[in-house]
Amino acid sequence: RKNPSHHSPSSQEALSTGWLMRDDKVLASISSAESRRARRVGLRGIERINTPLFLQPCRWVHTFGMKAPLCVLYINNDGEVVKIQELKRNRLP
C-alpha cells in the first residue's frame, strides 16, 4: 500500500509500506522511505507515530523538528539489530 495517511503530502509519494518479520512471523507494518527527500523529511512534524519508518541507506538520525522522541534500531546487512538508541526531541545522537 502506498501513501500512508500519517505522513505529510510532500513525502507521501516516496513512501511504501511493508512488513517487519522474524522467522516468517509478521511483527509490525512499516513504512519505507524510498527517495532521498523522503529520508530527509523522515517523521518530522508528525505528532503521533503509528508506523515505524525504515531508512536505507542511513548513517545517522537526528530529532530536530520532531514532536516526539524516537527509538532507533540500527540494523546490519544481515538484518540483525546491532544497537538500540532512544533519542530525545531536538537532539543529535
DODREN-844226 format. One line per 8 residues: number of its first residue (from 1); their letters; for each residue x, y, z of N, C-alpha, C. Coordinates in steps of 0.05 Angstrom, whole numbers. Layout:
// residues N
NUM> A> X Y Z X Y Z X Y Z ~ ...
//
This chain:
// residues 93
1> RKNPSHHS> 17 -24 0 0 0 0 18 25 0 ~ 12 43 -16 27 68 -18 13 90 -3 ~ 28 112 3 17 137 14 3 133 41 ~ 18 125 62 6 123 89 -5 151 97 ~ -28 151 109 -41 176 115 -28 192 138 ~ -10 180 153 2 195 175 27 210 167 ~ 34 210 142 57 226 132 47 250 117 ~ 64 271 116 57 295 101 55 290 72
9> PSSQEALS> 39 305 57 36 301 28 62 303 13 ~ 80 320 23 105 324 9 123 299 9 ~ 119 282 28 136 258 29 120 232 22 ~ 94 234 18 78 211 13 85 196 -12 ~ 91 210 -34 96 196 -59 121 179 -58 ~ 139 183 -38 163 168 -37 163 147 -15 ~ 140 141 -3 139 121 18 124 96 8 ~ 133 73 17 118 49 12 115 34 38
17> TGWLMRDD> 96 16 39 91 1 64 98 -28 60 ~ 109 -40 81 116 -68 81 112 -80 108 ~ 126 -102 113 123 -116 139 150 -121 152 ~ 151 -118 178 174 -125 194 169 -154 203 ~ 187 -172 195 182 -201 200 206 -213 215 ~ 200 -235 229 220 -251 242 211 -280 241 ~ 228 -298 229 221 -326 227 193 -330 215 ~ 187 -317 193 162 -320 179 138 -310 195
25> KVLASISS> 143 -294 215 121 -283 232 121 -253 229 ~ 98 -241 223 95 -212 220 95 -199 248 ~ 114 -181 252 116 -167 278 102 -140 277 ~ 103 -126 254 91 -100 251 91 -92 222 ~ 74 -72 216 76 -60 189 96 -37 191 ~ 109 -31 169 129 -10 169 126 7 144 ~ 135 32 145 137 48 121 166 50 114 ~ 172 51 88 199 53 79 202 78 62
33> AESRRARR> 222 94 69 228 119 54 243 111 28 ~ 230 115 6 241 106 -20 258 126 -35 ~ 258 151 -26 274 171 -40 291 187 -20 ~ 310 201 -31 328 218 -15 311 238 0 ~ 292 250 -13 275 271 0 259 258 23 ~ 248 235 18 232 222 40 249 215 63 ~ 274 207 59 292 201 81 299 227 96 ~ 303 249 81 309 275 95 286 284 112
41> VGLRGIER> 262 282 102 238 291 116 232 272 139 ~ 234 246 134 230 226 155 203 229 169 ~ 204 231 196 180 233 212 176 261 223 ~ 191 280 213 190 308 223 161 319 221 ~ 152 331 242 126 344 243 103 325 249 ~ 107 300 252 86 281 258 83 279 289 ~ 58 284 297 53 284 326 50 256 338 ~ 39 238 323 35 211 333 45 191 312
49> INTPLFLQ> 65 176 319 78 158 301 64 130 304 ~ 49 123 283 34 97 283 50 75 271 ~ 68 81 253 82 61 238 112 67 238 ~ 130 48 244 158 53 243 167 61 214 ~ 188 76 212 198 85 186 226 72 182 ~ 229 57 160 254 45 153 269 63 134 ~ 294 70 141 311 87 125 335 71 115 ~ 338 70 89 361 57 78 368 69 52
57> PCRWVHTF> 393 79 47 414 79 67 411 101 87 ~ 423 97 110 422 117 131 445 113 150 ~ 462 133 153 485 131 171 480 142 199 ~ 461 161 201 454 173 227 428 187 225 ~ 415 191 248 390 205 250 392 227 271 ~ 373 245 269 371 267 289 341 270 295 ~ 336 286 315 308 291 322 300 321 321 ~ 315 336 306 308 365 303 282 367 288
65> GMKAPLCV> 263 382 298 237 385 286 217 363 293 ~ 226 344 310 208 322 318 190 331 340 ~ 166 321 341 146 327 362 146 305 383 ~ 161 284 379 162 262 398 191 250 398 ~ 199 238 420 225 224 419 224 199 401 ~ 247 189 394 248 166 376 263 143 389 ~ 255 119 383 270 95 389 282 86 363 ~ 309 86 361 322 80 336 336 53 338
73> LYINNDGE> 330 36 318 343 10 316 363 10 293 ~ 388 3 299 408 2 278 410 -27 269 ~ 409 -32 243 407 -59 233 431 -64 214 ~ 445 -87 217 467 -93 200 458 -104 173 ~ 477 -111 155 470 -121 129 455 -148 129 ~ 457 -162 152 444 -188 154 416 -185 166 ~ 407 -160 170 381 -155 181 378 -158 211 ~ 401 -159 225 402 -163 254 404 -136 268
81> VVKIQELK> 389 -132 290 391 -107 305 417 -108 321 ~ 434 -88 316 460 -86 330 462 -65 352 ~ 442 -46 351 442 -25 371 414 -14 373 ~ 405 -7 397 380 7 401 387 32 417 ~ 376 55 407 382 80 420 356 97 422 ~ 351 108 445 329 126 448 339 155 445 ~ 326 171 428 334 198 422 312 217 431 ~ 320 236 448 301 257 456 296 276 434
89> RNRLP> 276 293 436 270 313 416 293 333 413 ~ 296 342 388 316 363 382 344 357 391 ~ 353 333 385 380 324 393 393 309 370 ~ 420 309 371 436 291 354 442 267 371 ~ 449 245 358 455 220 374 479 225 392
//
